[in-house]
Amino acid sequence: MGIVYQTLEKLYDSLKVLIYPEAIIHSDQGVHYTHTEFQRRVKELGLKQSMPRKGNYWDNAIMESFFAHFKDEVDYLECQTFDSYTD
């Protein structure tokens, strides 16, 4: 659970007050994301949690498609931050 909580803390530290009030955090249904402590921390950050339905890959198809195209277009192994990517 530690790495999941660290990720939430890094998200908060990098965004602080810039988190959009209607922001959604999407995850799978793994034990980390269904854990009550994770759900409590997400709520404290003011985020709404979204999980796909079990066994329904269509729920995540849009994000999978985005990242597939993103990896084709960006040298993501060299890119460390969004700011370091330039056309």
Secondary structure, 3 states (H helix, E strand, C coil): CHHHHHHHHHHHHHHHHHCCCCCEEECCCCHHHHCHHHHHHHHHCCCEEECCCCCCHHHHHHHHHHHHHHHHHCCCCCCCCHHHCCC
